[in-house]
Amino acid sequence: MTFIEATTNRQAGFGGAEENSGPARRSDFAARAPRGAKANTETLPVRILLVLIALGFLTLFIVIPLVAVFLQAFSKGWTAYFSALTDPDAISAIRLTIIVAACSVAVNLFFGLIAAWTITKYRFPGKTLLITLIDLPFSISPVVSGLVFVLLFGLQGFFGHWLQDNDIKILFAFPAILLATIFVTFPFVARELIPLMQEQGTTEEEAALSLGASGLTTFLKVTLPNIKWGLLYGILLCNARAMGEFGAVSVVSGHIRGETNTMPLHIEILYNEYQLTAAFAVASLLALLAIVTLVLKAALERKLERKR
C-alpha cells in the first residue's frame, strides 16, 4: 500500500468515525440526561416573579381599563345604559357598523381565498410584489388610508368633478366608509391562509385532479376542509378590525349623525359632548364584542394546533 493510499484510508476512516460519533455522542448524552429535565433553569422564585410581572402588565393595561369601561357604563343604572344603546343615533351607528363589517368580511373572504390560492398554487412573475402589497395596510396609518380616498373621490380629487357631474356620492357616505374599511382589513384573511396552504402543499389537490375531479370539486371537497379553521380565524380577525376601525373611517365619513357615524365615531362624539355614561355604554358594547372575539380566537387557535 502506498503512502497516498494509506493517508486516504486514514482520512476516510477518520471522517466516517466523526460522522458516526456525532449521533452516538448525542444519543449517549440524551441517555445520561436526567429524565424530565426542562430547558429552563430558573429557580422557583424567579419563575413566580416573571409570572407576576406578566399578570401585572395584563391587569394594568387590559383588565383594569375593561373593568373601568363597564363600571362607568353602568354607573347610572340599567335604565340609563339601555337608554344610551336605544338612542336613534346609537342604533344607526350600530346598524352601520354591522353592515360595513359584514360587507367587508364578504369582500375580504373572496379576495383572501383568491390571493392565497394564486400565491400558493402557482408560480408567476411578481409573486413577491403581490405579497408585499397585501401587507401594505399593516404598514400605513389608517388616517393616511382615509386621505387616499379623499384624494381620489373628493371634490378636488382625481375623480371628484366626474362624480359631481354624474351626481354620484362616494365621499362622506356609505361607499367611502366601506372602501376605507375594506382597505384596512383585506390582509387578514389572505395572510392567515397563505402560510397554512403553503404548509399543506398541493399533493392532495393533484391526487384529486388525477382521479378526475373538477377544479371546483377539488376546492370544495379537498382544499376547503383543510383550511376551514384558518379561514374562520382570518374572518374573525377581519370582523373585529372592521367593527373597531376609527382612523380611516373618521377621515371619509363626514361625522353625520344618524347617517355616517359608526360605533367608534359615535363614541367619540358622545365623549366630546361630555355624555360620559352614554359614551361608555356604547364602548362597553364594543368591548363585549372584543371579549367574544378573544374567546372565539382562542378556540380557533386550539383547532388550528390540533389540525397541524
Backbone hydrogen bonds in HBPLUS format (Angstrom, degrees):
<---DONOR---> <-ACCEPTOR-->    atom                        ^
c    i                          cat <-CA-CA->   ^        H-A-AA   ^      H-
h    n   atom  resd res      DA  || num        DHA   H-A  angle D-A-AA Bond
n    s   type  num  typ     dist DA aas  dist angle  dist       angle   num
A0006-ALA N   A0002-THR O   2.98 MM   4  6.20 159.9  2.02 146.6 152.7     1
A0007-THR N   A0003-PHE O   2.87 MM   4  6.06 158.6  1.91 147.1 153.3     2
A0008-THR N   A0004-ILE O   2.85 MM   4  6.06 159.8  1.89 148.9 154.6     3
A0009-ASN N   A0005-GLU O   2.87 MM   4  6.09 160.9  1.90 151.0 155.8     4
A0010-ARG N   A0006-ALA O   2.95 MM   4  6.18 156.3  2.00 147.4 153.8     5
A0011-GLN N   A0007-THR O   2.93 MM   4  6.18 157.5  1.98 149.9 156.0     6
A0012-ALA N   A0008-THR O   2.88 MM   4  6.12 160.6  1.92 150.8 156.3     7
A0013-GLY N   A0009-ASN O   2.83 MM   4  6.00 159.6  1.87 146.8 153.1     8
A0014-PHE N   A0010-ARG O   2.84 MM   4  6.01 153.2  1.91 144.8 152.4     9
A0015-GLY N   A0011-GLN O   2.87 MM   4  6.09 159.5  1.91 149.4 154.8    10
A0016-GLY N   A0012-ALA O   2.89 MM   4  6.10 166.5  1.91 152.5 156.2    11
A0017-ALA N   A0013-GLY O   2.90 MM   4  6.01 157.1  1.95 143.3 150.3    12
A0018-GLU N   A0014-PHE O   2.87 MM   4  6.07 150.2  1.96 142.5 151.2    13
A0019-GLU N   A0015-GLY O   2.87 MM   4  6.15 158.4  1.91 153.0 158.3    14
A0020-ASN N   A0016-GLY O   2.87 MM   4  6.03 163.0  1.90 151.8 156.6    15
A0021-SER N   A0017-ALA O   2.78 MM   4  5.75 139.3  1.95 138.9 150.5    16
A0022-GLY N   A0018-GLU O   3.25 MM   4  6.36 139.0  2.43 140.8 148.1    17
A0025-ARG N   A0021-SER O   2.73 MM   4  5.80 158.3  1.77 149.2 154.4    18
A0026-ARG N   A0022-GLY O   2.95 MM   4  6.23 159.3  1.99 151.8 158.1    19
A0027-SER N   A0023-PRO O   2.75 MM   4  5.94 160.6  1.79 150.9 156.2    20
A0028-ASP N   A0024-ALA O   2.81 MM   4  5.99 155.3  1.87 146.0 153.6    21
A0029-PHE N   A0025-ARG O   2.78 MM   4  5.99 151.8  1.86 146.4 154.4    22
A0030-ALA N   A0026-ARG O   2.84 MM   4  6.07 156.5  1.89 147.7 154.5    23
A0031-ALA N   A0027-SER O   2.81 MM   4  6.04 145.6  1.93 142.4 152.4    24
A0032-ARG N   A0028-ASP O   2.95 MM   4  6.21 147.7  2.05 141.5 149.9    25
A0033-ALA N   A0029-PHE O   2.88 MM   4  6.03 128.8  2.14 139.8 153.9    26
A0037-ALA N   A0034-PRO O   3.20 MM   3  5.66 143.6  2.34 138.8 134.5    27
A0047-ARG N   A0043-THR O   3.04 MM   4  6.37 160.1  2.08 156.4 162.3    28
A0048-ILE N   A0044-LEU O   2.96 MM   4  6.17 163.1  1.99 155.5 160.1    29
A0049-LEU N   A0045-PRO O   2.90 MM   4  6.08 154.2  1.97 144.1 151.5    30
A0050-LEU N   A0046-VAL O   2.95 MM   4  6.22 159.0  1.99 151.8 156.7    31
A0051-VAL N   A0047-ARG O   3.01 MM   4  6.24 161.9  2.04 151.0 155.7    32
A0052-LEU N   A0048-ILE O   2.94 MM   4  6.14 158.7  1.98 148.4 154.5    33
A0053-ILE N   A0049-LEU O   2.93 MM   4  6.18 151.6  2.01 147.7 155.4    34
A0054-ALA N   A0050-LEU O   3.03 MM   4  6.29 162.9  2.06 150.2 154.2    35
A0055-LEU N   A0051-VAL O   2.91 MM   4  6.15 165.6  1.93 153.3 157.4    36
A0056-GLY N   A0052-LEU O   2.81 MM   4  5.90 146.9  1.91 140.5 150.4    37
A0057-PHE N   A0053-ILE O   2.99 MM   4  6.29 157.4  2.04 151.5 155.9    38
A0058-LEU N   A0054-ALA O   3.05 MM   4  6.33 165.2  2.08 151.6 155.6    39
A0059-THR N   A0055-LEU O   2.86 MM   4  5.99 157.5  1.91 146.8 153.4    40
A0060-LEU N   A0056-GLY O   2.89 MM   4  6.01 159.2  1.93 147.6 153.5    41
A0061-PHE N   A0057-PHE O   2.95 MM   4  6.00 166.8  1.97 155.1 158.0    42
A0062-ILE N   A0058-LEU O   2.89 MM   4  5.36 141.1  2.04 137.7 145.2    43
A0063-VAL N   A0058-LEU O   3.10 MM   5  6.48 159.3  2.14 144.5 151.1    44
A0064-ILE N   A0059-THR O   2.90 MM   5  5.82 169.2  1.91 157.6 158.9    45
A0066-LEU N   A0062-ILE O   3.13 MM   4  6.19 160.4  2.17 146.8 152.7    46
A0067-VAL N   A0063-VAL O   2.91 MM   4  6.12 164.1  1.93 158.1 162.8    47
A0068-ALA N   A0064-ILE O   2.87 MM   4  6.04 157.2  1.93 152.2 158.9    48
A0069-VAL N   A0065-PRO O   2.97 MM   4  6.21 150.6  2.06 146.3 153.6    49
A0070-PHE N   A0066-LEU O   3.18 MM   4  6.52 164.9  2.20 153.4 155.5    50
A0071-LEU N   A0067-VAL O   2.89 MM   4  6.07 157.7  1.94 152.0 159.0    51
A0072-GLN N   A0068-ALA O   2.96 MM   4  6.04 162.1  2.00 146.9 151.4    52
A0073-ALA N   A0069-VAL O   2.92 MM   4  6.07 151.1  2.00 143.7 152.7    53
A0074-PHE N   A0070-PHE O   3.08 MM   4  6.24 149.6  2.18 144.4 150.2    54
A0075-SER N   A0072-GLN O   3.27 MM   3  4.92 165.5  2.29 100.0 102.9    55
A0077-GLY N   A0074-PHE O   3.14 MM   3  5.05 167.0  2.16 107.2 109.2    56
A0081-TYR N   A0077-GLY O   3.18 MM   4  6.40 151.5  2.26 141.8 150.4    57
A0082-PHE N   A0078-TRP O   2.92 MM   4  6.11 173.5  1.92 157.5 157.2    58
A0083-SER N   A0079-THR O   2.91 MM   4  5.99 144.8  2.04 142.0 152.9    59
A0084-ALA N   A0080-ALA O   3.00 MM   4  6.15 149.1  2.10 141.2 147.6    60
A0085-LEU N   A0081-TYR O   3.19 MM   4  6.55 151.2  2.28 144.2 152.0    61
A0086-THR N   A0082-PHE O   2.94 MM   4  6.01 138.4  2.11 141.3 151.5    62
A0090-ALA N   A0087-ASP O   2.96 MM   3  5.15 116.3  2.38 103.6 119.8    63
A0091-ILE N   A0087-ASP O   2.86 MM   4  6.14 163.0  1.89 164.5 170.1    64
A0092-SER N   A0088-PRO O   2.94 MM   4  6.12 157.4  1.99 145.1 151.4    65
A0093-ALA N   A0089-ASP O   2.96 MM   4  6.16 153.6  2.03 142.0 149.1    66
A0094-ILE N   A0090-ALA O   2.84 MM   4  6.10 160.3  1.88 153.9 159.1    67
A0095-ARG N   A0091-ILE O   2.86 MM   4  6.03 163.8  1.88 150.6 155.4    68
A0096-LEU N   A0092-SER O   2.91 MM   4  6.07 164.4  1.93 148.6 153.1    69
A0097-THR N   A0093-ALA O   2.94 MM   4  6.07 158.2  1.99 146.1 152.2    70
A0098-ILE N   A0094-ILE O   3.02 MM   4  6.23 161.0  2.06 151.0 155.4    71
A0099-ILE N   A0095-ARG O   2.98 MM   4  6.21 163.6  2.01 152.9 157.6    72
A0100-VAL N   A0096-LEU O   2.92 MM   4  6.02 170.4  1.93 153.6 156.5    73
A0101-ALA N   A0097-THR O   2.94 MM   4  6.01 161.0  1.97 146.1 152.0    74
A0102-ALA N   A0098-ILE O   2.91 MM   4  6.04 161.4  1.94 148.1 153.4    75
A0103-CYS N   A0099-ILE O   2.96 MM   4  6.17 165.5  1.98 153.5 157.4    76
A0104-SER N   A0100-VAL O   2.89 MM   4  5.99 158.6  1.94 148.0 154.6    77
A0105-VAL N   A0101-ALA O   2.92 MM   4  6.04 160.3  1.96 149.8 154.9    78
A0106-ALA N   A0102-ALA O   3.04 MM   4  6.24 158.0  2.09 145.6 151.5    79
A0107-VAL N   A0103-CYS O   3.02 MM   4  6.24 165.8  2.04 152.0 155.1    80
A0108-ASN N   A0104-SER O   2.89 MM   4  6.01 167.3  1.91 151.8 156.0    81
A0109-LEU N   A0105-VAL O   2.79 MM   4  5.81 141.2  1.94 142.3 152.7    82
A0110-PHE N   A0106-ALA O   3.17 MM   4  6.40 160.8  2.21 146.0 149.7    83
A0111-PHE N   A0107-VAL O   2.94 MM   4  6.21 167.9  1.95 153.3 156.9    84
A0112-GLY N   A0108-ASN O   2.72 MM   4  5.57 157.3  1.77 137.2 145.1    85
A0113-LEU N   A0109-LEU O   3.09 MM   4  6.15 162.3  2.13 144.9 148.8    86
A0114-ILE N   A0110-PHE O   3.21 MM   4  6.40 167.1  2.23 147.4 151.1    87
A0115-ALA N   A0111-PHE O   2.80 MM   4  5.94 170.4  1.81 160.0 163.2    88
A0116-ALA N   A0112-GLY O   2.90 MM   4  5.90 165.7  1.92 146.6 151.3    89
A0117-TRP N   A0113-LEU O   2.93 MM   4  5.97 161.5  1.97 146.4 152.2    90
A0118-THR N   A0114-ILE O   2.91 MM   4  6.01 163.6  1.94 150.4 155.3    91
A0119-ILE N   A0115-ALA O   2.95 MM   4  6.06 165.7  1.97 152.6 156.3    92
A0120-THR N   A0116-ALA O   3.01 MM   4  5.98 159.2  2.06 147.5 152.9    93
A0121-LYS N   A0117-TRP O   2.98 MM   4  5.67 145.0  2.11 144.0 151.2    94
A0122-TYR N   A0118-THR O   3.28 MM   4  5.65 144.7  2.42 133.9 138.6    95
A0130-LEU N   A0126-GLY O   2.97 MM   4  6.24 153.7  2.04 150.7 157.6    96
A0131-ILE N   A0127-LYS O   3.03 MM   4  6.38 158.2  2.08 152.4 157.5    97
A0132-THR N   A0128-THR O   2.98 MM   4  6.23 153.8  2.05 145.3 152.9    98
A0133-LEU N   A0129-LEU O   2.91 MM   4  6.18 155.4  1.97 150.0 156.4    99
A0134-ILE N   A0130-LEU O   3.01 MM   4  6.27 148.5  2.11 145.9 154.4   100
A0135-ASP N   A0131-ILE O   3.22 MM   4  6.52 144.7  2.35 140.6 149.1   101
A0135-ASP N   A0132-THR O   3.13 MM   3  5.19 123.5  2.46  95.2 109.2   102
A0136-LEU N   A0133-LEU O   3.12 MM   3  4.97 154.1  2.19  98.2 106.2   103
A0138-PHE N   A0135-ASP O   3.03 MM   3  5.58 143.6  2.17 116.8 127.0   104
A0139-SER N   A0136-LEU O   2.97 MM   3  5.49 147.5  2.08 117.4 126.2   105
A0144-VAL N   A0141-SER O   3.01 MM   3  5.24 118.8  2.40 103.6 118.1   106
A0145-SER N   A0141-SER O   3.05 MM   4  6.45 152.7  2.12 149.8 158.3   107
A0146-GLY N   A0142-PRO O   2.97 MM   4  6.30 152.8  2.05 146.2 152.4   108
A0147-LEU N   A0143-VAL O   2.97 MM   4  6.31 152.8  2.05 146.7 154.4   109
A0148-VAL N   A0144-VAL O   3.00 MM   4  6.30 140.3  2.16 146.1 156.3   110
A0150-VAL N   A0146-GLY O   3.17 MM   4  6.56 143.2  2.31 141.3 152.1   111
A0151-LEU N   A0147-LEU O   2.92 MM   4  6.19 155.4  1.98 150.2 155.7   112
A0152-LEU N   A0148-VAL O   3.07 MM   4  6.34 135.2  2.28 136.7 149.1   113
A0153-PHE N   A0149-PHE O   2.83 MM   4  5.82 172.4  1.83 150.4 152.7   114
A0154-GLY N   A0150-VAL O   2.80 MM   4  4.75 138.3  1.97 130.8 135.5   115
A0158-PHE N   A0151-LEU O   3.04 MM   7  6.66 142.3  2.18 148.6 154.2   116
A0159-PHE N   A0152-LEU O   2.91 MM   7  5.84 165.3  1.93 158.4 163.3   117
A0157-GLY N   A0154-GLY O   2.89 MM   3  4.73 162.0  1.93 106.9 110.8   118
A0163-LEU N   A0159-PHE O   2.95 MM   4  6.06 161.1  1.98 157.4 162.9   119
A0164-GLN N   A0160-GLY O   2.97 MM   4  6.18 155.6  2.03 148.4 155.6   120
A0165-ASP N   A0161-HIS O   2.90 MM   4  6.07 158.9  1.94 149.7 155.2   121
A0166-ASN N   A0162-TRP O   3.09 MM   4  6.25 143.4  2.23 141.7 150.7   122
A0168-ILE N   A0163-LEU O   2.84 MM   5  4.94 177.0  1.84 150.6 151.6   123
A0167-ASP N   A0164-GLN O   3.18 MM   3  4.94 162.9  2.21 101.4 105.1   124
A0176-ALA N   A0170-ILE O   3.13 MM   6  5.26 131.8  2.37 144.8 135.0   125
A0172-PHE N   A0252-VAL O   2.89 MM  80  5.37 138.6  2.06 157.0 162.7   126
A0177-ILE N   A0173-ALA O   3.34 MM   4  6.67 161.8  2.38 152.9 158.3   127
A0178-LEU N   A0174-PHE O   2.95 MM   4  6.15 163.5  1.97 161.0 165.4   128
A0179-LEU N   A0175-PRO O   2.91 MM   4  6.10 162.9  1.94 149.7 154.4   129
A0180-ALA N   A0176-ALA O   2.93 MM   4  6.05 165.6  1.95 150.8 154.6   130
A0181-THR N   A0177-ILE O   3.02 MM   4  6.15 157.0  2.08 145.6 152.0   131
A0182-ILE N   A0178-LEU O   2.90 MM   4  6.08 160.8  1.94 152.3 157.7   132
A0183-PHE N   A0179-LEU O   2.97 MM   4  6.12 156.0  2.03 146.6 153.2   133
A0184-VAL N   A0180-ALA O   3.22 MM   4  6.49 157.6  2.28 146.2 150.2   134
A0185-THR N   A0181-THR O   3.17 MM   4  6.20 126.6  2.47 140.4 153.4   135
A0185-THR N   A0182-ILE O   3.28 MM   3  5.23 142.0  2.43  96.3 107.0   136
A0186-PHE N   A0182-ILE O   2.98 MM   4  5.67 128.0  2.25 152.7 158.0   137
A0188-PHE N   A0185-THR O   3.33 MM   3  6.06 153.7  2.40 123.2 128.5   138
A0191-ARG N   A0187-PRO O   2.76 MM   4  5.59 161.8  1.79 156.9 162.9   139
A0192-GLU N   A0188-PHE O   3.19 MM   4  6.21 137.3  2.38 137.2 146.5   140
A0192-GLU N   A0189-VAL O   3.26 MM   3  5.31 132.9  2.50  97.0 109.2   141
A0193-LEU N   A0189-VAL O   3.09 MM   4  6.29 149.5  2.18 148.7 157.0   142
A0194-ILE N   A0190-ALA O   2.97 MM   4  6.00 161.9  2.00 159.3 162.5   143
A0197-MET N   A0193-LEU O   2.86 MM   4  5.96 164.3  1.88 165.0 168.0   144
A0198-GLN N   A0194-ILE O   2.97 MM   4  6.11 150.4  2.06 149.6 158.5   145
A0199-GLU N   A0195-PRO O   3.00 MM   4  6.09 150.7  2.09 141.5 148.4   146
A0200-GLN N   A0196-LEU O   3.18 MM   4  6.43 147.4  2.29 140.0 148.3   147
A0201-GLY N   A0197-MET O   3.13 MM   4  6.23 140.1  2.29 139.8 148.8   148
A0206-GLU N   A0202-THR O   2.96 MM   4  6.09 163.2  1.98 155.4 160.1   149
A0207-ALA N   A0203-THR O   2.99 MM   4  6.22 153.5  2.06 147.6 155.0   150
A0208-ALA N   A0204-GLU O   3.00 MM   4  6.24 156.8  2.06 146.6 152.4   151
A0209-LEU N   A0205-GLU O   2.92 MM   4  6.18 161.7  1.95 152.5 157.5   152
A0210-SER N   A0206-GLU O   2.91 MM   4  6.05 152.7  1.98 144.1 151.8   153
A0211-LEU N   A0207-ALA O   3.14 MM   4  6.34 129.3  2.41 136.6 148.8   154
A0211-LEU N   A0208-ALA O   3.17 MM   3  5.18 136.0  2.37  94.8 107.0   155
A0213-ALA N   A0208-ALA O   3.09 MM   5  5.57 160.6  2.13 151.7 146.1   156
A0212-GLY N   A0209-LEU O   3.06 MM   3  5.22 161.4  2.10 107.1 111.5   157
A0218-THR N   A0214-SER O   2.90 MM   4  6.05 156.9  1.95 149.2 155.9   158
A0219-PHE N   A0215-GLY O   3.00 MM   4  6.22 154.1  2.07 144.2 151.0   159
A0220-LEU N   A0216-LEU O   2.96 MM   4  6.19 166.1  1.98 153.3 156.6   160
A0221-LYS N   A0217-THR O   2.83 MM   4  5.76 161.6  1.86 151.6 156.8   161
A0222-VAL N   A0218-THR O   2.88 MM   4  5.28 146.4  2.00 133.1 141.2   162
A0223-THR N   A0218-THR O   3.14 MM   5  6.59 157.4  2.19 147.8 154.6   163
A0224-LEU N   A0219-PHE O   2.80 MM   5  5.84 168.5  1.81 166.9 168.1   164
A0226-ASN N   A0223-THR O   3.05 MM   3  5.34 124.2  2.37 104.2 118.7   165
A0227-ILE N   A0223-THR O   3.17 MM   4  6.44 134.6  2.39 148.8 161.7   166
A0227-ILE N   A0224-LEU O   3.19 MM   3  5.28 135.8  2.39 100.6 112.3   167
A0231-LEU N   A0227-ILE O   2.80 MM   4  5.93 154.0  1.87 157.6 166.4   168
A0232-LEU N   A0228-LYS O   2.93 MM   4  6.13 159.0  1.97 145.9 150.8   169
A0233-TYR N   A0229-TRP O   2.99 MM   4  6.15 150.3  2.08 141.4 149.9   170
A0234-GLY N   A0230-GLY O   2.98 MM   4  6.24 157.2  2.04 146.9 152.0   171
A0235-ILE N   A0231-LEU O   2.97 MM   4  6.23 157.5  2.02 150.0 156.4   172
A0236-LEU N   A0232-LEU O   2.93 MM   4  6.09 154.1  2.00 144.7 151.6   173
A0237-LEU N   A0233-TYR O   3.11 MM   4  6.40 162.2  2.14 150.7 154.1   174
A0238-CYS N   A0234-GLY O   2.94 MM   4  6.08 159.3  1.99 148.4 154.8   175
A0239-ASN N   A0235-ILE O   2.89 MM   4  6.04 159.9  1.93 150.2 155.1   176
A0240-ALA N   A0236-LEU O   3.04 MM   4  6.24 158.8  2.08 148.0 153.6   177
A0241-ARG N   A0237-LEU O   3.04 MM   4  6.25 161.8  2.07 149.6 153.9   178
A0242-ALA N   A0238-CYS O   2.95 MM   4  6.09 155.5  2.01 146.5 153.9   179
A0243-MET N   A0239-ASN O   3.03 MM   4  6.20 159.8  2.07 150.3 154.4   180
A0244-GLY N   A0240-ALA O   3.22 MM   4  6.33 148.0  2.33 140.6 148.8   181
A0245-GLU N   A0241-ARG O   2.98 MM   4  5.80 113.6  2.44 144.2 156.7   182
A0250-SER N   A0246-PHE O   2.76 MM   4  5.71 150.9  1.84 154.6 163.3   183
A0251-VAL N   A0247-GLY O   3.34 MM   4  6.62 145.2  2.47 144.7 152.1   184
A0252-VAL N   A0248-ALA O   3.41 MM   4  6.71 154.1  2.49 146.1 151.8   185
A0253-SER N   A0249-VAL O   2.94 MM   4  5.65 131.4  2.18 152.9 161.6   186
A0259-GLU N   A0256-ILE O   3.13 MM   3  5.51 161.8  2.17 131.3 131.5   187
A0260-THR N   A0256-ILE O   2.99 MM   4  5.14 155.5  2.05 139.0 146.9   188
A0266-HIS N   A0262-THR O   2.86 MM   4  6.05 158.8  1.90 159.0 166.0   189
A0267-ILE N   A0263-MET O   2.94 MM   4  6.13 154.9  2.01 152.3 158.6   190
A0268-GLU N   A0264-PRO O   3.11 MM   4  6.38 155.5  2.17 143.0 149.1   191
A0269-ILE N   A0265-LEU O   3.06 MM   4  6.36 159.8  2.10 150.8 155.4   192
A0270-LEU N   A0266-HIS O   3.04 MM   4  6.25 166.9  2.06 152.1 155.4   193
A0271-TYR N   A0267-ILE O   2.92 MM   4  6.09 159.3  1.96 150.8 157.0   194
A0272-ASN N   A0268-GLU O   2.92 MM   4  6.11 159.3  1.97 150.7 156.2   195
A0273-GLU N   A0269-ILE O   3.05 MM   4  6.24 134.2  2.26 141.5 153.5   196
A0273-GLU N   A0270-LEU O   3.23 MM   3  5.11 131.2  2.48  91.6 104.6   197
A0275-GLN N   A0270-LEU O   2.90 MM   5  5.15 158.5  1.95 163.1 156.7   198
A0274-TYR N   A0271-TYR O   3.05 MM   3  5.04 159.1  2.09 108.3 110.9   199
A0279-ALA N   A0275-GLN O   2.91 MM   4  6.09 159.7  1.95 154.0 160.9   200
A0280-PHE N   A0276-LEU O   2.88 MM   4  6.04 167.6  1.90 155.5 158.0   201
A0281-ALA N   A0277-THR O   2.88 MM   4  5.99 136.9  2.07 139.2 151.7   202
A0282-VAL N   A0278-ALA O   3.12 MM   4  6.40 163.6  2.15 152.1 153.6   203
A0283-ALA N   A0279-ALA O   2.95 MM   4  6.14 153.5  2.02 142.2 150.8   204
A0284-SER N   A0280-PHE O   2.79 MM   4  5.83 142.7  1.93 135.9 144.7   205
A0285-LEU N   A0281-ALA O   3.30 MM   4  6.65 141.9  2.45 137.5 146.5   206
A0285-LEU N   A0282-VAL O   3.11 MM   3  5.17 125.4  2.42  95.0 108.8   207
A0286-LEU N   A0282-VAL O   3.24 MM   4  6.69 153.3  2.32 146.7 152.9   208
A0287-ALA N   A0283-ALA O   2.84 MM   4  6.14 155.0  1.90 148.5 156.5   209
A0288-LEU N   A0284-SER O   2.79 MM   4  5.97 150.0  1.88 142.9 150.8   210
A0289-LEU N   A0285-LEU O   3.04 MM   4  6.32 153.2  2.11 142.5 149.5   211
A0290-ALA N   A0286-LEU O   2.93 MM   4  6.25 146.8  2.04 143.3 152.9   212
A0291-ILE N   A0287-ALA O   2.92 MM   4  6.26 151.5  2.00 148.2 155.3   213
A0292-VAL N   A0288-LEU O   2.97 MM   4  6.25 164.8  1.99 152.5 156.2   214
A0293-THR N   A0289-LEU O   2.89 MM   4  6.08 152.4  1.97 141.9 150.2   215
A0294-LEU N   A0290-ALA O   2.93 MM   4  6.23 151.0  2.02 145.5 152.7   216
A0295-VAL N   A0291-ILE O   3.00 MM   4  6.33 157.1  2.06 151.9 157.7   217
A0296-LEU N   A0292-VAL O   2.97 MM   4  6.22 168.7  1.98 155.1 157.8   218
A0297-LYS N   A0293-THR O   2.78 MM   4  5.87 151.6  1.85 145.2 154.5   219
A0298-ALA N   A0294-LEU O   2.91 MM   4  6.12 157.8  1.96 147.8 152.3   220
A0299-ALA N   A0295-VAL O   3.06 MM   4  6.35 157.5  2.12 147.6 153.8   221
A0300-LEU N   A0296-LEU O   2.90 MM   4  6.13 159.5  1.95 151.7 157.0   222
A0301-GLU N   A0297-LYS O   2.89 MM   4  6.09 151.2  1.98 147.3 155.6   223
A0302-ARG N   A0298-ALA O   3.13 MM   4  6.39 151.2  2.22 143.8 150.3   224
A0303-LYS N   A0299-ALA O   3.11 MM   4  6.44 154.0  2.18 143.0 150.2   225
A0304-LEU N   A0300-LEU O   2.85 MM   4  6.13 156.9  1.90 150.4 156.6   226
A0305-GLU N   A0301-GLU O   2.94 MM   4  6.16 158.2  1.99 147.6 153.0   227
A0306-ARG N   A0302-ARG O   3.00 MM   4  6.23 160.1  2.04 149.8 154.8   228
A0307-LYS N   A0303-LYS O   2.90 MM   4  6.12 150.9  1.99 145.2 154.1   229
A0308-ARG N   A0304-LEU O   2.92 MM   4  6.15 153.0  1.99 150.0 156.6   230
